[in-house]
Amino acid sequence: MMKIKEIQNEIVDEFSMFDDWMERYEYIIQLGKNLPLIKEEFKTDNNVIKGCQSKVWLQGEKEEDKIVFTADSDAILTKGIIAILIRTFSNQTASAILEADMNFIDEIGLKEHLSPTRANGLVSMIKNIKMYALAYDSQK
């Protein structure tokens, strides 16, 4: 199992292969198409991430000592963004998620290339992932 930092480095490498942001957006949309989708029964208001301009559902379930995330969105770019986060944090322990830094988001330049509302949504997605980790971490 790869560590969060290794996955983040891999993502940074992938993004550095593209020359411009149009190609990066297309890549993000492509990643969204491979997102592990949330089960319909979890598409509830409780699982909607507040602060996103589009609808994003996030579900985290504990499997042994790891948290497995699934998600969906009604917007293709947002789906790609949550896919990047799920790839990074799914199947990791709660403590690893809580300790992880988010510099890779700045390294790929994601935040500065999103509209302010999408950038806020990205922050909310990260917050929700960390909240799941916090909840599961306190159950030890």
Backbone as numpy.savetxt, mean C-alpha at the origin, in Angstrom:
# Nx Ny Nz CAx CAy CAz Cx Cy Cz
11.30 -15.39 2.95 10.45 -14.18 2.95 11.33 -12.93 2.95
11.05 -12.02 2.03 11.83 -10.79 1.94 11.46 -9.83 3.06
12.45 -9.10 3.51 12.21 -8.06 4.51 11.63 -6.82 3.82
10.94 -5.99 4.61 10.30 -4.79 4.06 11.31 -3.93 3.30
12.47 -3.71 3.90 13.49 -2.85 3.27 13.92 -3.42 1.91
14.04 -4.75 1.81 14.43 -5.37 0.54 13.36 -5.14 -0.52
12.10 -5.28 -0.13 11.00 -5.06 -1.06 10.99 -3.59 -1.50
11.18 -2.69 -0.54 11.21 -1.26 -0.88 12.34 -0.96 -1.87
13.51 -1.54 -1.64 14.64 -1.32 -2.56 14.33 -1.85 -3.96
13.65 -2.99 -4.00 13.25 -3.58 -5.28 12.31 -2.64 -6.04
11.36 -2.06 -5.32 10.40 -1.13 -5.93 11.13 0.12 -6.44
12.06 0.65 -5.64 12.84 1.82 -6.06 13.61 1.49 -7.34
14.21 0.31 -7.40 14.94 -0.12 -8.61 14.02 -0.19 -9.82
12.84 -0.76 -9.62 11.88 -0.88 -10.72 11.51 0.49 -11.26
11.24 1.43 -10.35 10.84 2.77 -10.78 11.97 3.52 -11.47
13.21 3.21 -11.09 14.34 3.92 -11.70 14.55 3.49 -13.16
13.92 2.39 -13.57 14.07 1.94 -14.96 13.29 2.82 -15.95
12.33 3.59 -15.44 11.50 4.39 -16.33 12.05 5.80 -16.47
11.97 6.31 -17.70 12.53 7.64 -17.97 11.62 8.77 -17.53
10.31 8.57 -17.66 9.42 9.68 -17.33 8.23 9.20 -16.52
7.46 10.18 -16.05 6.36 9.85 -15.16 5.18 9.20 -15.85
5.02 9.44 -17.17 3.93 8.75 -17.88 4.16 7.24 -17.81
5.40 6.83 -18.02 5.73 5.39 -17.95 5.53 4.86 -16.53
5.88 5.67 -15.56 5.70 5.25 -14.16 4.22 5.11 -13.81
3.40 6.06 -14.28 1.96 5.95 -14.03 1.41 4.67 -14.65
1.85 4.39 -15.89 1.39 3.15 -16.55 1.80 1.93 -15.75
3.01 1.97 -15.20 3.50 0.85 -14.38 2.67 0.70 -13.11
2.34 1.84 -12.47 1.51 1.80 -11.26 0.15 1.19 -11.57
-0.43 1.59 -12.71 -1.73 1.05 -13.12 -1.62 -0.46 -13.37
-0.52 -0.87 -13.98 -0.27 -2.29 -14.22 -0.20 -3.06 -12.90
0.50 -2.50 -11.92 0.60 -3.14 -10.60 -0.78 -3.30 -9.97
-1.64 -2.32 -10.18 -2.99 -2.36 -9.64 -3.79 -3.53 -10.19
-3.49 -3.90 -11.43 -4.22 -5.02 -12.05 -3.86 -6.35 -11.40
-2.71 -6.40 -10.73 -2.27 -7.64 -10.07 -2.51 -7.61 -8.57
-3.28 -6.64 -8.12 -3.54 -6.49 -6.69 -4.33 -7.68 -6.14
-3.90 -8.24 -4.99 -4.71 -9.30 -4.36 -6.02 -8.67 -3.86
-7.11 -8.99 -4.53 -8.37 -8.28 -4.26 -9.03 -8.71 -2.96
-9.64 -7.73 -2.36 -10.37 -7.92 -1.12 -11.65 -8.71 -1.40
-12.06 -9.55 -0.47 -13.32 -10.29 -0.64 -14.48 -9.31 -0.57
-15.53 -9.60 -1.34 -16.69 -8.70 -1.39 -17.23 -8.38 0.00
-17.24 -9.37 0.91 -17.84 -9.11 2.23 -17.05 -8.10 3.05
-15.81 -7.82 2.63 -15.01 -6.82 3.35 -15.10 -5.43 2.72
-15.86 -5.33 1.64 -16.04 -4.01 1.01 -17.13 -3.25 1.76
-16.84 -2.94 3.01 -17.80 -2.25 3.87 -17.29 -0.85 4.17
-18.17 -0.02 4.70 -17.77 1.34 5.07 -16.66 1.34 6.12
-16.66 0.31 6.98 -15.61 0.22 8.01 -14.22 0.05 7.41
-14.15 -0.57 6.24 -12.85 -0.83 5.61 -12.47 0.22 4.57
-13.32 1.24 4.40 -12.96 2.31 3.46 -11.96 3.23 4.15
-10.90 3.56 3.43 -9.88 4.46 3.99 -10.38 5.90 3.86
-10.47 6.56 4.98 -10.93 7.96 4.98 -9.79 8.85 4.46
-10.18 9.89 3.74 -9.16 10.83 3.26 -8.68 10.55 1.86
-9.26 9.55 1.20 -8.91 9.27 -0.20 -10.00 9.87 -1.08
-9.58 10.41 -2.22 -10.57 11.01 -3.11 -11.38 9.92 -3.80
-10.78 8.76 -4.02 -11.54 7.63 -4.56 -11.79 6.64 -3.43
-12.61 5.65 -3.69 -12.88 4.65 -2.65 -11.75 3.63 -2.62
-11.21 3.40 -1.44 -10.19 2.37 -1.25 -10.61 1.53 -0.05
-10.70 0.22 -0.28 -11.01 -0.69 0.82 -9.72 -1.42 1.19
-9.48 -1.56 2.48 -8.29 -2.26 2.95 -8.70 -3.23 4.05
-8.20 -4.44 3.96 -8.49 -5.46 4.96 -7.17 -6.11 5.36
-6.95 -6.25 6.65 -5.76 -6.94 7.12 -6.17 -8.09 8.02
-5.63 -9.28 7.74 -5.95 -10.44 8.58 -4.67 -11.06 9.09
-4.71 -11.49 10.34 -3.52 -12.10 10.92 -3.48 -13.58 10.54
-2.36 -13.99 9.97 -2.14 -15.41 9.68 -0.83 -15.79 10.35
-0.95 -16.60 11.38 0.18 -16.91 12.26 0.73 -15.61 12.81
2.01 -15.29 12.58 2.52 -14.04 13.16 2.61 -12.92 12.12
2.03 -13.14 10.94 2.11 -12.15 9.87 0.73 -11.53 9.62
0.74 -10.34 9.02 -0.52 -9.71 8.61 -0.60 -9.78 7.09
-1.73 -10.28 6.60 -1.94 -10.38 5.16 -2.99 -9.34 4.77
-2.59 -8.46 3.84 -3.49 -7.39 3.41 -4.09 -7.69 2.05
-5.36 -7.31 1.89 -6.00 -7.29 0.58 -6.68 -5.93 0.46
-6.93 -5.51 -0.78 -7.52 -4.19 -0.97 -8.19 -4.11 -2.33
-8.88 -3.02 -2.53 -9.44 -2.72 -3.85 -9.72 -1.23 -3.89
-9.88 -0.71 -5.09 -10.23 0.69 -5.26 -11.07 0.83 -6.51
-11.88 1.89 -6.55 -12.67 2.13 -7.75 -11.91 3.02 -8.74
-10.66 3.36 -8.46 -9.85 4.17 -9.38 -8.57 3.41 -9.71
-8.23 3.37 -11.00 -7.10 2.51 -11.41 -5.75 2.95 -10.86
-5.52 4.27 -10.78 -4.23 4.72 -10.26 -4.13 4.42 -8.76
-5.22 4.68 -8.05 -5.24 4.42 -6.61 -5.04 2.94 -6.32
-5.62 2.11 -7.17 -5.46 0.66 -7.02 -3.98 0.28 -7.12
-3.27 0.94 -8.02 -1.83 0.70 -8.18 -1.04 1.15 -6.97
-1.44 2.28 -6.41 -0.73 2.82 -5.24 -0.89 1.88 -4.05
-2.12 1.44 -3.81 -2.34 0.51 -2.68 -1.65 -0.83 -2.97
-1.54 -1.20 -4.24 -0.84 -2.45 -4.61 0.63 -2.37 -4.20
1.25 -1.21 -4.38 2.66 -1.03 -3.98 2.79 -1.21 -2.46
1.85 -0.63 -1.73 1.91 -0.72 -0.26 1.65 -2.15 0.21
0.71 -2.83 -0.44 0.41 -4.21 -0.03 1.59 -5.12 -0.34
2.20 -4.91 -1.49 3.39 -5.71 -1.82 4.48 -5.51 -0.76
4.58 -4.30 -0.26 5.60 -3.98 0.74 5.29 -4.56 2.12
4.02 -4.47 2.53 3.70 -4.76 3.93 2.93 -6.05 4.19
2.35 -6.64 3.15 1.60 -7.88 3.38 2.57 -9.01 3.69
2.15 -9.94 4.51 2.99 -11.07 4.92 4.19 -10.66 5.75
4.06 -9.55 6.47 5.12 -9.11 7.38 4.56 -9.13 8.81
5.45 -9.12 9.78 4.98 -9.09 11.17 4.54 -7.67 11.52
3.68 -7.58 12.53 3.20 -6.27 12.99 4.36 -5.37 13.38
5.32 -5.92 14.13 6.44 -5.07 14.59 7.29 -4.59 13.42
7.48 -5.43 12.40 8.26 -5.00 11.22 7.54 -3.86 10.49
6.22 -3.95 10.41 5.43 -2.90 9.75 5.54 -1.60 10.54
5.44 -1.70 11.86 5.50 -0.51 12.69 6.88 0.16 12.66
7.93 -0.65 12.49 9.29 -0.10 12.49 9.71 0.41 11.11
8.98 0.03 10.06 9.39 0.36 8.69 9.37 1.86 8.45
10.38 2.33 7.72 10.29 3.73 7.33 9.72 3.82 5.91
9.28 4.99 5.57 8.54 5.18 4.32 9.35 5.98 3.30
10.66 6.04 3.48 11.49 6.85 2.57 11.38 6.41 1.12
11.07 5.14 0.90 11.02 4.66 -0.49 9.95 5.40 -1.30
8.90 5.89 -0.64 7.85 6.66 -1.33 8.46 7.93 -1.92
9.32 8.58 -1.13 9.99 9.79 -1.63 11.05 9.42 -2.66
11.72 8.30 -2.46 12.76 7.88 -3.41 12.19 7.63 -4.80
10.99 7.08 -4.88 10.41 6.88 -6.21 9.70 8.15 -6.69
9.60 9.17 -5.81 9.03 10.45 -6.21 7.52 10.43 -6.29
6.92 9.44 -5.65 5.48 9.26 -5.79 4.69 10.46 -5.26
5.00 10.86 -4.04 4.18 11.89 -3.40 4.14 13.18 -4.21
5.31 13.60 -4.73 5.35 14.88 -5.44 4.68 14.80 -6.82
4.43 13.60 -7.32 3.77 13.46 -8.61 2.29 13.11 -8.50
1.77 13.21 -7.30 0.33 12.97 -7.10 -0.36 14.30 -6.82
-1.64 14.36 -7.15 -2.40 15.55 -6.78 -2.44 15.60 -5.25
-2.65 16.79 -4.67 -2.69 16.89 -3.20 -3.68 15.92 -2.55
-4.85 15.74 -3.18 -5.83 14.83 -2.56 -5.34 13.38 -2.64
-4.67 13.00 -3.74 -4.13 11.64 -3.84 -2.98 11.45 -2.86
-2.15 12.49 -2.71 -1.04 12.41 -1.76 -1.58 12.22 -0.33
-2.65 12.93 0.00 -3.31 12.74 1.30 -3.83 11.33 1.44
-4.40 10.82 0.36 -4.91 9.44 0.35 -3.81 8.44 0.61
-2.64 8.68 0.01 -1.48 7.82 0.21 -1.09 7.80 1.69
-1.05 8.97 2.31 -0.73 9.07 3.74 -1.77 8.30 4.56
-3.04 8.43 4.18 -4.12 7.70 4.89 -3.97 6.19 4.74
-3.57 5.74 3.54 -3.38 4.30 3.31 -2.28 3.77 4.23
-1.18 4.49 4.30 -0.06 4.08 5.16 -0.50 4.06 6.62
-1.26 5.09 7.02 -1.75 5.17 8.39 -2.62 3.95 8.72
-3.50 3.58 7.80 -4.38 2.44 8.03 -3.60 1.14 8.15
-2.59 0.96 7.31 -1.76 -0.24 7.38 -1.06 -0.30 8.74
-0.55 0.84 9.18 0.13 0.90 10.49 -0.86 0.66 11.63
-2.11 1.13 11.46 -3.12 0.91 12.51 -3.45 -0.57 12.65
-3.54 -1.28 11.53 -3.73 -2.73 11.60 -2.58 -3.37 12.37
-1.36 -2.95 12.04 -0.18 -3.51 12.70 -0.21 -3.22 14.20
-0.61 -2.02 14.54 -0.70 -1.63 15.94 -1.71 -2.48 16.68
-2.87 -2.68 16.07 -3.93 -3.48 16.70 -3.47 -4.92 16.91
-2.84 -5.50 15.89 -2.39 -6.89 16.01 -1.18 -7.01 16.94
-0.35 -5.97 16.96 0.83 -5.99 17.81 0.42 -5.98 19.29
-0.65 -5.25 19.60 -1.08 -5.15 21.00 -1.79 -6.41 21.48
-2.10 -7.33 20.57 -2.76 -8.58 20.96 -1.80 -9.67 21.43
-0.51 -9.38 21.35 0.49 -10.39 21.71 0.28 -10.93 23.11
